[in-house]
Amino acid sequence: MDEIELSADEVRRLQLRAQGLLGARRGGVPGVLESLGAVQLDTISVLARSHELVPYARLGAVGRDAVEAAYWGDGAGFEYWAHAASVLPIDEWPLFAFRRRAFRERGWRWHKVPEGVCDQVRERLRADGPLTTKELGGAKAGGEWWDWSDHKIAIEWLLDIGEVVCVRRVGWRRVYDLAERAVPGELLDQEPDDAECLRRLVARAGRALGVGTRADLADYYRIRTDQVDAAAAGLVPVRVQGWKQAAWADPEALARPVRGRHATTLLSPFDSLVWDRARTSRVFGFDHRLEAYVPKAKRVHGYFAMPLLSGGRLLGRVDPAREGRTLVARQVSFEPWAVRSAARTERTVAALRTALWEAASWVGCDAVRVERCDLPEIAGELATDTP
């Protein structure tokens, strides 16, 4: 059979649909979690936590209680190491058996596990759980952030090897419970071998991306690139115009025409559409990085610059903040092509205005202020609620 050839534009649209940002959006927040397969967690909170921004981008003004309930309620999800620390659908529990085994074989992750403390933690959880690290005895030994207490080392090790599960977050604290209580028995008893775990994870990554290279598929759940080839048997090899790399596509994605309405929204820098910077550059021609840890004087686009998505394109960035009931765009930066003509500028500004005001309404703000903008003459227009 001849290899299927796809245009770069077809791939872009396939990825947008696979990521829930083009076409019908069904199933609410649970549907978002299931279709993405992983929602990355992060400590930074500007307009909201990143794991809240992900369903917001796809569904609009979804309530935060609904987000937390969809992630953690009735054992729907759990937290584990995927692309990074991520919320995962509970049905993915068996797929990470390969990672849990690897931790066990290594015997430690960042810290040597203190002898006897794991037994103490197991006993406390069995008697009193679910519990936070603070309730187990505290997270710090007294020094820097990495100077963990023995109880913190033990509970994180038990999480790594799958004896305990993070069943929710309270504030930013993990709440742990024994896996035997938190994971349904039919999932807990499954122990697929490494090849099966990788095959199913690569298939999940393919479904979440629509189309991806070896590196794209590996990055989604942070497996090794050399593990992808043997695991990609269920995907369809494709050739993408302009790509040097080999690529694979989800067969179900290829079987359905791509149609529907594009989302206009601000994206978390940790959103799975853009968390892989190399993929974002290749698919969208958009070079982006998080500058939260860059010294302020050296930042180009701002502390937590959020990409602006509209019409299936990434048009620019907004670095947002909140001051009381005002959403502040500390800096607005546009891609040069998005403001190259009067018509394009008009569309881009309209998209940004929509995204800013929808975000403002969602977080309880009734005013928008723009501090810095590539086009200073439009700053006042962006702060106007109606076109």
N, C-alpha and C positions, 0 to 999 in steps of 0.2 A: 504494500500500500504506500502511495506517495506521502511524503511528509507534508503535514498541513502547514501552510504559510499564513501568518497573521500580520496585519499592519500594526505599527506602533499605536495608532489610534484605537484599533480594535482591542488591543491588550489593555490600554488605559481604561476603556469602558468596561471590559470584563473585570478588571480589578475593582473598579468603583462599585459595580453591581455585587461582586462577591463580598465586598466590605460593607454592604448595606447602605451605600451612599448614592445609589442610582436605582430608581424603580421602586416597586412596592416594598414597604417595610412592615413585616408581619410578626406577631408573637410578642410584641412589647419588649421589655428589657430581657426576659428570659430568652426570647428569640435572638436578640443581639448577642448575648453570651454564647448561645449554642452555635450560631453561625460563624462568629469570629473564632471560637475555640479557646481564646485567651484574651483577657483584658488586663493590661499591665497596671500594677500599683506603683505609686510614688508618693513620697512624703510631701512634696511641694503642693501647696494649695493657694491658688490665686483667686480666680472666680469660683472654683470648686476643686475638689480632688480630681486627679486625672481619670480615675475609674468612674467618676460621675460624668465627666465631660464626654466620655466615649458614647454612652447611650444618648446623651443630650444631642450630640451631633447628628445622630441617626433618627431620633424620634421627636426632637423638639423638647418642649418644656415638661419633661417627665419629672415627677416628684422625687426628691432624694430618698424618701422613705421607700418608694417603690423600687428604686435602684438597689438599696441595701437588702430589701426583702427578696428581690430576684437573685441576688448574689448568694445570700446566706440563709434565707428562710427555708425551713423544712428540708435542710440538707441538700439544697439545689446545687451548691458550689463548694469549692474548697480552694485554699491557697497553696501553691507550690511553685517550684522553680521551672518556668517554661521559657518564654523569651527573656524574662526576668522574673522577679516575684510577681505572680499573676493570679487573678481569680480564674478558675477553670470550672467547666461543667463537671458535676460529680461523675458523669459517665466516662470521663477521661482518666479516672483513678487508675484503672489497670494499665493504661498506656505508659505510665511513668514507672512501671516495675523495673525497667532497664536502668533507670537513673537511681532508684532506691538501691538496687543491687550493687551498682557501681560505688555508691557511697559506702555500703557495708564492706565491700572488698577492700576499699582504700583504708577504712577504719577511722577516718576523721575528715573534716572539711577545712575549717580555719583554725580550730583549736583542738588540742588533745582532750579527749573526754575524761573527766575525773572519775576515778573508780568509785563505784557505789552510789553515785549521785543519781544516775538514771533510775536505779531501783527506787530511790526516794521519790523521784518525780512520778514514776508510774503509780506508786502507792497513793500519793496525794491526789492524782487525777482520778484514780479508781474510787477513792473515798469522797472527794469533794468537787471534782471537775464538772464543767469546764473552768479553766483558770487562766489568768494572765501571768506573765513572768513576774510581775510585781507581787502578785498573790502567792507565787511559788517561792519567793524569797528575794526578789530584786534582780535587775538585769546587769548592774554595773558592779565591778569589784573595787571601784573608787578612782580609777585613772581615766584615760581617754575613752572614746566611744567603743573602741575595739577591746578594751580591758573588761571582758565579760565576767560576770560572776559564774561560779560553778553551776548554779541552777540554770542560768541562761545558756551556757554551753551544752548542758545535758538536754534541755528541752528542744533546742535547735537541732541537735544531733538526732533526737528521736523523731523530729519532723522530717529531717533529711532521709531517714531510712524507713519512714512510713509507719512507725509505731504510734505516732500522734498526728493529729491533723489540726491545722488552723481552720476553725469553723466560722470565725467572723473577726471583725476588727471593732474595738471599742475605742473611739478617738483614733489614735494610731497604734494602739497596742493590739498585738495578736492575742486571740483567745484560743487556747489549746484544749483538745479533748482526745481521748484514746480513739485510735482508728477503729477498734472493734465496736465502739458505740456510734461513731460518726459516719462511717461508711456502710452503706447497705451490704448485707452479707453476700448477695450474689455478685457484687463487684469486688468486695474484699477478698473473696475466695479465688478470684481470677489471678493467675500469675503467668501471663503470656511470656514467651521467650523474647530475647532481645530483637530478633528479626521481625517478629510479629508486632512488637511495640513500635519499632521504627517504621514498618510498612503502614501501620494505621496512623501514625503521627504525620508521616509525609502525605498521606491521602488527605488528612485533615488540613494540613497546610495548603495543599493544592486547592481544596475546596474554598478555603478562606481567602486565597489570592486569585483564584481563577486561572492565572498563568504566572509561572515563575521560573527563574533559573535555578540551577543547583544551589547556588549561594542563597537565593531568596527562600527556597524551601527549607534549607538547613537553618537559616536564621530564625524562622518563625518560632520554632521550639528549641532553638539552640542545640541542635545536634551537629555532628561533624559533616562537612561536605562530602567526605568519602563514604559516608553512610547512606547518602541519598540515592545513588545510582541503583543499588540492589533493592531499595525500598520503594522505588518509583514505578513499579510494574503496573499499577492500576491507573497511572496517568498517561496522557497521550503526548508523545514527542511532537513538538512544533518548532517551526523556524519563524522568528520574529524579525521583520524588516528593520535593519539598523542595529540589531543586537549582535555582538560578536559571540555571546555565550549561547550554548544549547539551552533549550527551555522545554517545559512540560506544561500541559493544561489539564484541568479537571474535565473529564469527558462530559459530565452533565452540563457544565458551563458552555461548552461548545455546542451542545445540542439545542440550546434555547437562544432565540434572538434577544439581543440586548435592547431594551426600550424602557421608557419611563422618565420620570422627573428627576432631575439632579438636585441634590441637597445644596443649600447655601448656608454655610455655617463656619464657625471658628473651630479648629481642631486642636486638641491637646498635642503637644510635641511628642507625647508617648502613645498617641493613637496608632493602632496597628496599620493604618494606611500609610503612615509616614515614619514609623519608628526605625525602619531600615533606611539610613540616609542614602546608601548607594542605590537602592531600588527606587527611592523617591526621585533621585536625580535622573535615573535612566528612564523611568516611566513618565514623569511629569516635567522634566527639565527644571527642577526646583531644588536648589541646594540649601539645605537647612541644617542648623544644629542648635542644640540647647545651650544658651549662654548663661544659665543661672550660676554656674560655677566659674565663669570667666570674670576677672576683675572688672568692675563697673566701667572704668575708663576705656577698656578694650572691647566692650560690647558693641556690636554693629546694629543689631535689631532689638535688643532689650533682654531683660531678665527672663521672661517666660513667653517669648514670642510665639503666638499661635498662628499657624498657617490659615489663610482665608481660602476656603473652597467654594467655588460657584461655577455652574455650567460645566462641571467635570474638570476644571482647571484650578491650579493653585495660583492665585492672583497676587498674593503678597502676605504680609504678616501684621499682626497687632500685638503689642505688648500691653496687656490689660492690668488694671488694678481697680480696687474699690475704695471710695472715700464716702462713708455714710451711704446715702442712697444714690450716689453718682458712680456710674461706670466710667473710669478714666482710661482712655487710650494714650498711654504714655508716649508711645511711638507707633506710627503707621508707616509701613514701607511697602511699596508696590514693586512688582516685577516690571522691568522697563517695557516689555512688549504689551503689558496690560493697560498702559496709559500712553501708547504710541500715537493714537489718533483721538480726535474729539469723541468719536462714537465709542471707541473702546473705553476711554476714560469715563464716559457717562455710565456705561454698563458696570464698570468696576466700582465706581463710587456708589452706585445704587446697591450693588451686592454687599459692599462693606457696611453701608448704612443699615441694610436689613439685618446683617449678621450682628452688628453692634447692638441694635435695639432689641432684637430677640434675646440676645444674651443678657442684656440689662434687665429685661422683664423677668427672665428666668431666675436671676439671683436677687430679685427684689429691689432693683434700682429703677428710678423714674426720671433719670437724667443721664446724659452722655456728654463727656467733655474730651476733646482731643488736644493733647499738649504739643506733640510734634508730628509733622506729617511731611512726606515727600513733596506733596502739593499743598503748601500752606494755605492757598486760596480756597481750598474746599473744606478746611477744618470746620468752619461754621456750618456748612451744609451737612456734614456728617453728624453734627450734634442736633440736627432737626429731625423730629420724629416722622414727619411725612415728606415724601418726595417733592 
